[in-house]
Amino acid sequence: MRIVRAGLLALCLAGCGGNGEPEADVAPPQAEAFVRDCSWLSHEDPELMNVFFPDTQAHYWLGVFAIPPGGELLLEGEFPHARYMSFNLYDPTLAPFEGMNDVSIVPDAGSVNPFVPGAARDGDARRYTLRVVAEAAPEDPAQRAPNTLYAGIEGIPVPGGVIMYRIYVPDEGASLAGNVDLPDFRYFLPGGSELPVPDACAFLEQTRLGSGLNAQLASMNLSVAPIPLSPTDPLDWKRFHNPLLTVVERTGPVIGDLPIYDTLRGLALDSGLQGGFMSNRDNAYIAAAINNSAGELLVFGAQAPTTPRTYEGAPVMAAAQLRYLSICTVDFPTQRYWDCLYDEQLQRDGQDRYLVVISHADERPANARPECGVTWLNWGPLSAAAVILRNMLPAPGFLQAVQQIEALDTEREVMQDYYPYGTYTDRVAFEALSIDPQGGADACRVDASALLQRARG
C-alpha cells in the first residue's frame, strides 16, 4: 500500500489536468503559456497528464513547500476573476485533510473579497494573505487562526507538504489564473527574517513534469483490466466517500447478492478515509457506471440547482443553492475524463429542469442539441465508462445537495427532485421523441417525460 501511495503521489507531483475538448456552448479558456512562481511545480497540461478525474472548467496548480523550523510560509495573492478558488493540502493517500476556500479568506486591509455573495466582482483592490504553519489544526474549530492553513496531520506537526491551488471558470476573456498572478510563496524564520525562494524555474521548465504520462497510460491499456463496470438500468448513482468504498462497490456486479458485500461496504464507509484521487474538500460527487451492453445511449434528467452565472463577467456574486455543478464522462481504470459540461452549459426548460444525453459522437441523435432542450455529452471511445456529477459549496439551506448524503443507498431519498434519474435507449427511439428531430426549436423539442418516468420505476 505504501508503494501504491508513493506512486500516486509521484503522479500528482507532475500536475493534475486533462485532455480533450468539451462539446458545449461555452468554451473553456484557451491554453496559454504557464507563468508562475518557481514554488508552483506544475499546472495541468492537456498534453501531459489526464488523471485523478479532472474537470475541464477547473485549473490546477500544484506546489510543494518546506516550512523553516519555528517559521511560517505566507501565500500572498489576489482574488481571481473567476467562479471559485481554493487551496487544499493532501496526505499520502491523496486525500485532502486541510483547505481554505475563497469565502473563508479575509481580504487584506482596503481590499474586497469578490466571492462573498453580494460583493462586487470587478474591483481592483482584491489582495489577500494566507499563513501556512507546521502545527496541526486545533481540535476546536473556533480556535483556528484566521487565514491559516495547518500542515500538521493527526496532531503531529508536519513542516512540509503538497498544496493545490484551484480556479474554476475564469471569466470570459480572462487568463486561466483569472487575470491575476499566481500567489507568491514567502518563507519566514522565527523573528521575521525572510528566506529567498530558490530560483529553479529553468530546471523545472526543462524537466516538463509529467511528460509522456498520457501516452504511458494509453499504452498500458488499463481500460481492459478486470474492474467490473457493469451498468444498471435505471441508472444507479452512488456518492463517492473514499477510494476504498469505490473499489468495493465496483465488485457489486460480482458479489452484490452475497451478505459480505454490504458488510464490506459498511467497513469501507466507516474506515475513517475521507476523499481521495486529489479530490476537492468543497466538492461532493455521485457517480455511476455506464456500458453500451445496456444500450446505445444514456438519457437522464433532474431539477437543476441554482448557481451563480459568472462566465460573462457578472458584476456581483449572486447567492445560489450551489457554487458550481458539473457532469463528466470518465474512464474509471485510468482516471481520465472524456468530456465535461458545467452548469452554465446545461440547457434548462421553463421549470429549470435539464435533460442530458450521453452517446458516442457517431451515434448522437439529431435532436440532442440545445435548441431541442437537450444537452449532449460525449460517451468517450470505449463501451464501458462512468459518469460523475459534482456539487460544490451548497448553501446551508440546500438540503438536497450531494454533501447531505451520509448513509449508503440514500441518494434518491436525499437529493429528491435533484437526483438525475436515467435510463438507456437508442438513437432511433430518442429521435422519435421529437416531431421533427432535424427541425427547428419548436419541431425538435424533446418530450422525454415517459422515458424518465420509466427510469423512476
N, C-alpha and C positions, 0 to 999 in steps of 0.2 A: 504493500500500500504506500509506503514512503517513496518507493521508486516511482510509482504512478503519479503521486502528488508532485514530486520534484519535476517529472517530465511535463506535467500540466503547467507548473509554474514557469518552466523554461519557455514553453509555448507562449504563455501570457506575456513574458518579458519582451516578446517580439512585437506585441501590439494586438489590438482587437479590431477587426474590420470586416469587410465583406466584399463580395464582387457581384456583378450583375446589375442590370438597370431595372428599377421598379416600373411597372407598366401602370401608370396612374396619371391623373390630370395635373397634379402639382409636382414638378420635378424637384429633386433634392439639389443642394448647391453643387456646382461643378467642382471637380477635383482641382487642387491648386498645390503649389509648392509648399512643403512642410517647413515653416519657420517657427522656431521655438527656442526656449532656454535649454541649455545642454542637459539640465536635470530631467527634462521630459524626453525619455529614451525613444519613444516611438509614438506614431499616430497611425490609426487604421489606414491601411493602404490596400485598395481592392486588388492590386496586382500581387500582393504578398500573402495576405492572410485573411481567411474567412472561416473562423471557428468561434466557439462559445456562443452560438446562436445570436449574432448581432442583429441590429435593426438599421435599416437604410437611412432613417432620419436622425439617428444618433451618431455623434462623432466622439471618438475616444482618444484620450492622450494618456499614456502610461508613464509613470515616473518611479524612481527609487530614491530613497532618502536615508541618511545616516545622521542621527542627531548627536551632537557632541555631548559627552558626559556632563550632566547638570545643565545643559543648554537647551536650546529650542530652535525649531525651524519656523520661519514666517513665510506664508504664502501671500504675496501682495498682488492684487489684480483689479480688474474692472468687470462689473457685471456685463455679460454679453447681450447683444440684441438677438434674442432667441426665445424659444418657449420655456426652456428649463436648463438648469445647470446643477451639478453636484460633484462632490468629492467622496470617494469610497476607499477604505483601507481593507486589505484582504489577508486572510490567514492562509496557512499552507494547503488547505483543502480548496482554495479558490472561492471561499465563501466570504462575503463582506461582513466584518464584525464591527465596523465603525464608519460613520459617514456624516456628512452635513450637506443639506440641500440649500438651494437659493433662498427660500423664505426664512430659513433658520439663521441666516447670516445678517449680522448687524452692520450696516454700512459705515464707512469712515465718517468722521465729523464733516458736515457740509455736503455729503453725498446722499443719494436716494437709492433704495433697493427697488428696482423696477418690476420685481416678480411678486411683490405683495399685491393682492387684489385691490384694485382701485388706484394703484400707483401709476404715474406717467412712465411709459416705457422708453421714451426717446430723449431723456435728459442727458446732458453732458457730464454732470457730476455723478459718478457711479462706481466709486472706488470702495474696496473692502480689504481687510487684513485678517488672515487666519493664523492661529498658532497650532503647531504640531508638537506634542510633548511625548516623552517616552513612557510616562506613567500610564497605568491602567485607568479607565474611566471610573469615577466614583459610583458606588452601588446605588446611591440616591441620585436620580437624575437632576434633582433640584440643586445639587452641589456642583454640577458641571460649570466650569467657567465659560463665559460666552465666547463664541467664535473659536472654539478649541477642539481639535481632534486628538484623541488619546490613542497612542500606538500600542499600549500595553494590552496583553491578552490574558484573560482569566486571572487578573490580579498581579501579573508579572510584568514589570517594565520591559519594554522592547525598544531599543534605540534606533531601529531602522525598519524599513518595510517597503511595500509596494502601494502606490497610490494611483487611482484612476480618476481622471477629470473628464466629465461628460458634458456635452452640449447637445440638446435636442432642438431640431427645427430652427436653424438660423433664419432670420428674416429674409425675405426676398431680396436678392442682390447683395446680401452680406457674405463675408468670408465664412469658412467653416467654423472659425472661432468666434463668430458673431461680431465681426468688425472691431474687436479689441485684441490686444496682445494676450498671449498666454500668461498665467500667473508666474511671477518671479519667485524663485527659491532664495531665501536669505537665512544663513545659519549664524547663530549667536552663541558664544561661550558664556558661562556664568560671569556676571559682571557687565555684560553688554557688548563685549568685543565681537566684531563681525568677522566671520571666516569667508574668504572668496570661494565661489563655486568653481570647481576645476573646468578648464576650457577643453572639453572633449568633443566638441562638435565635429571637427574634421574626421576624427576616428569613427564616430557614430555614423556619419554620412557614408563613409567608405564601407562599413560593415553591412549596411542596409538590413537591420534586424528583421528576421522573419523571411528573408529572401528564399524563394522556392518552396515555401510551405504548402501553398495551394497545389502545386504540381505533385508534391510528395503525397499529399492526402489523396489526390485523384489516382495516383499510381498504386496506392495501397488497396484501392477498391474495397474500402470498408463497408460500402453500401450493400454488399452481398454477404456480410457477416451474419451469423445465425442469431440476430437480435429480433425477436418477434415484433412485427409491426402489423399485426392483423387488425383489420378495421372492424368497427361496429356500425350497424345501421339500425336505428338512428345513431348519429354521431354521439360519442360519449366523451365529454371534456372532463379532464382531471386537473385539479390545482397542482402546480409544482411547489413542493415543500422543500425537498432536498434531493440530491442525486441518488442516494441510496433508495429512497422510495420510488423514484422514477425507474430505476433498474428493476426493482421488484415488480412494479406494475407492468413493465414490458413483458414479464413472464406470464401475465394473466391469461393470454390465449392458450398457454400450455398447462398451467396448474390452477387456473382460476376457479375450477369446480372443486378443488381439494380444500379441506379445512385449514391446511397450513398456509394457504395463500393469504387469507385475512389476518392470520397471526403474524406473518412476515410483514405485511403492510403496517400493522399496528406497531410492531417493533421499530420499523424504519421511521414512522411518524414520530415516535417517542424517543428517538435516538439522540435528540439534542442538536442534530445538524440542522442548520437553517441556511437556505440559499446554496449557491454553488454555480459553476460554469461562469465565474466572474459576473454574477448577477448584480443588479442594482437594488439597494435597500428600499428604494421608493417604488419599485415595480412589484407587482404580483402577477402571476401567469397561470392561465389554463391552457392545456394542450390536448391534442387528440391525434391518434394515428389514423392515416388515410391510405387507401390502397385501391388501385384500379380493379382488383379482383372483385370489389363490391359495386363498381360502376364506373362509367366513363367520366363523369364529372360529379362534383360535390356542390350542394346548394345549402346555405344556411342564412338565417336572418334573426334579428333581435331588435329591441329598442336600443337606440344609440344614446349613451350618456352625453350630457353636455360637456364641452371642452372649450377653452378659450381659442379663438381663431386669431393667430398671431402672424402667420406667414406673410401676409401682405402689409405688415407693419402697423398693427392696431396701436393707437396712441395710448391706450390704457389697458392694464392687465385685468381681464374680466374674471369674476368669480365663476366657478363651474363645478360640476359633480366630480370630474377628473381633470387633472392637468393634461393628460395625454393618453391616447389609446392607439394601439397598432395591431395588425394581424400579419403574420409572416408564414410562408411555407418554408420548411427546413428539411434537411437530411439528418435524421437522428444520429446515425453512427458517426458521421464526420463533423457534426455540429455546424454545418454550413447552412446559410439561408439561400433559398432560390428566388424569392420575391417577397416584397413587403408593401403594405399600404398603411397610412395612418389616418387619424380622424378627419382631417380636412379633405381627404381624398374619398371618403365614404359617401356614396350617393344616398340621400335620405328622401323619404317621402314626406307628405304634409304632416305626418304624425311622428316624425323623427325616427322612423324605423328604417333599417338598412337591409339589403339583400346582397349576398356575396356569392359568386360562382367561382369555383376553382377547377381549372382544367388545363390540360396541355395546350400549348399555343395553337397547334393544328386542329384541335378539337373544340376551340372556343365557339360557343353558339353566336349566331349573328345578332341576337338581341342581348348579349352580355356586354352592354355598354351603358354609359351614364344616362343618355337621353331616354333609355328604356327603363330607367330606375334600378340599374344593376351595376355593381362594382365587380370587376373581374380581377382575379389573382392567378398568376402562373403556377401550375402544379409543380413544375420542375421536370427534369429529363427522365426521372425514374418512375416506376409504377408505385413504389412504396415511398411515403413521405410522412411528415407530421405538420400540423398547423398549430401555431402558438398565438394566443391573444394576450396582450399586455394591458394592464390597468396601472396608471401612475397617480400617486398622491391624491387619493379620494378625499373629498370634503368630509368633515366629521359626520354630517347628516346623511351621507350617501351610503346606506347600509346594504346596497346590492353590489358593491364593489367586490372584486376577486379577493381583496385583502380581508374581507369578512368571512371567508371560507376557512374554518378551523378544523372541523371534523371531516373524516373521509366520506365520500359519496354524498355530500350535501350541496354540490354545485348548483343544481336546479333550485333547490329549496332557498338558498341564499340569494342567488342572482335574479330569480323570478323573471320578469319580462326582459331582463338584460342578458339572460342566458341564451347563447346562439344555437337554437335548435337547427339540426341539419340532417340531410339525407342524400342518398345518391340517386342519380338519374342519368339519362343520356342526352346527347345534343338534340336529337330529333324531338324527344319528349319535351325538352325545355323550350325549344323554339315554338312548339305548339301552344305555349302559354301566352303568346302574343297573337294579335290579329294578323300582323304582318311583321315578322322578325327583321326584315330588311328595311322596313319603312321608317318614317319619322317618329317623333316622340309620342304622338297620340296613337299611332298604329302599332308601334312596337312595345308599348307599355306592358310589362310582365305582371301577370296575376299569379303569384306563387302561393296563395293562401292555402289551397288544398295540399300542396306539396309540403308546406311547413306544418300543417295540421297533422299530416301523416308522421312527420318527424316527432311531434309531441306525443304520439302514441294514443 
